[in-house]
Amino acid sequence: MVIFALEWCEFCWSVRNMFAEAGIAYDSVDLDSVAFQESNKGTQYRAALREITGAPTIPQVFVGGQHIGGASETFDAFNSGALQAALGAAAVPFDPEMSRDAYSFLPNWLHSR
């Protein structure tokens, strides 16, 4: 389970918060972190990620090498049960009792008022 993310991104935080609530362990590749600043690695990885996925947005989530998508696609996959199926197939543990709407993890400024 890998998430390509940005440390400052609210959508990345939302996905991470959902993963925490669902007990999903993951590795995070934070493209804007100090570790990726040298030789502009973060920008290079992001360009390669866009080429692989066809998506310009961050975060991008992968389970067992399978591309799930960005925040919206990951939330849709969780809400439909497809993410849990992918996690099970990849032997990634999660809390099957967590049934909260994944979109509820988005920042409050995005929720309808």
Long-range contacts (C-beta under 8 A, 24 or more apart in sequence): 1-25, 1-26, 1-27, 1-61, 1-62, 1-63, 1-64, 1-87, 1-90, 1-92, 2-26, 2-27, 2-28, 2-29, 2-61, 2-62, 3-27, 3-28, 3-29, 3-59, 3-60, 3-61, 3-62, 4-29, 4-31, 4-45, 4-46, 4-49, 4-58, 4-59, 4-60, 4-61, 4-62, 5-29, 5-30, 5-31, 5-58, 5-59, 6-30, 6-31, 6-32, 6-58, 6-59, 7-32, 7-33, 8-32, 9-58, 9-59, 10-106, 10-107, 11-57, 11-58, 11-59, 11-70, 11-71, 11-106, 12-58, 12-59, 12-71, 13-107, 14-71, 14-105, 14-106, 14-107, 15-59, 15-61, 15-71, 15-74, 15-75, 15-105, 17-105, 18-74, 18-75, 18-78, 18-100, 18-102, 18-105, 21-95, 21-98, 21-100, 21-105, 22-78, 22-94, 22-95, 22-98, 23-93, 23-94, 23-95, 23-98, 24-87, 24-92, 24-93, 24-94, 25-92, 25-93, 31-58, 63-87, 63-90, 63-92, 64-89, 64-90, 64-92, 66-90, 71-106, 74-102, 75-102, 75-103, 75-105, 75-106, 76-102, 78-102, 79-103
